[in-house]
Amino acid sequence: MVGILLLTHAPLGQAFVAACAHVFRGPTERLEAIDVAADQDLAEVQALALQAIARLNDGSGVLVITDVKGGTPANCCNKLHDEGRVEVIAGISLPMLLRAITYRRDSLDVVVEMALAGAQSGAVRVDNRIRVGEN
């Protein structure tokens, strides 16, 4: 099963873990979050991420999801990417994460594609305005 590591600005990662526990009615296996503090050392974050990847990888690989490309958490991912073992996506959303969790018994490549599809289809305009003439 593909492991998932959330590497985000604090306290976003833990909030996503809690949201997943709510949706799936319990803790999600092989899902961890590292919340990066504003003044945290980049080398320390990378070391924590490598330790988490080692825990999460059962041989199926690990998907690392970060919040925003160019931010400190995403910049920590530069040395984590390992083709076939670790893949990185920036721009976390709850639809993305739920889709990744749902498909993580597939290959790492499939999980990445499904997560990206979840992000794209999960962002929609909701129009609840009542229009003239409608009841």
N, C-alpha and C positions, 0 to 999 in steps of 0.2 A: 504494500500500500504506500503510495506517495505521501511523504511527510510534508507538512506545510509550516513555514516559519514566517511570521509577520514581523517585519522590521520597520518600525514606524516612530514618528514623533510621539512622545509621551502625552497623554495616556491612551492614545488611539488603539494600539494593538490589543491591550487588555480589554478594551471596550468591545472590539470585534470578537474576541474569544467569548466574552460574556453573552454577546448577541447570538453567537452560534449555539451556545449552551441553551439559550432560551428557545431558539428555533427547533433544535434537535432534542430538546427535553433532557439534557444532560451533557456532561463533558464530551468533547470531541477528541477521539483518539488521534495521536500523532499530529497535534496542532499546538504550537507554542507561539508566544509573542515576546519580543524584546522591545520595550519602550525606551527610546533614546532621549535622554535629558538634554537640555539646551547646551550645557557646558561639558558634556561627556566626551572623553578622549576617543578619537576615531579608532585607534589601535585596540582599545579596550572593547569597543563595540564589535569590531571584527573578530576578536578572540571569543567573545560571548556567542557570536553568530556561528562561528566554526564549531564550537562545542555543541550548540543546539542542533546543527546539521548532523553532526556525528550521532547524536541521540535519536534524531528523527528518521535517519536513513536506514531502512531495513534491506537495502539493496535495490529498491524501486526508484530511488532518487528523492529529491526535496525541491519543492517549489517555494521560493522566497518571494513574498509580496511586500512591497514597500509603498509608502503613501504618495510621494511626489518625486518625480525625476528631478535630479539636481539638488535635492535636499540632503542633509547629513546622513540620514538612514540609507538612502539610495546610493550615496557615494561610498558607503561602507560595503556595498554589494559588489563593487568593481573587482575585488579579489576573491569573491565567493563563487562566481559563475564557473561552472565546470560542465561542459557539454555532456549530456547523458546522465549526469549525476545531480547537478544543481542548475535550475533555471530561475531567472529573476524577472518579475513583472512589476512595473511601477503604476500607481494610480488605483489603489485599493478601493473597492466598494463592496457593500454587503452582497449584492447579487453576484459579483465576481467570486467572492469567497465561498458562498453557498454552492455555486456551480462547481468550483474546484473540489470542494469536499465531496460532493455528490459523485463526481467522476474519478476520484483518486484511486480506485482499484484498477484503472486503465494505466497505460504507459504515461510517463512524465510528459511526453509530447502532447498526448491527448488531453491531459489535465491542463496544460498551458493553453491549448486552443479553446477548451471549454470554458476556462476562467475568462479569457478574453471575450468570448461570445457572451458570457453572462454579464460582463461589464457593459458591452455595447447594447444588448437588448434590455438591460436593466435601467438605462437612463432614458426616460420618456417624459414628455410633457403631459401633465394631468390637468385637464380642463374641466372644472366643475361648475363653471359659470352657467347660470340660467339664461338662456337666450329669449329674446322677446318672442312671444307667441307659443312658448313651450310651457308645459305644466310641470 
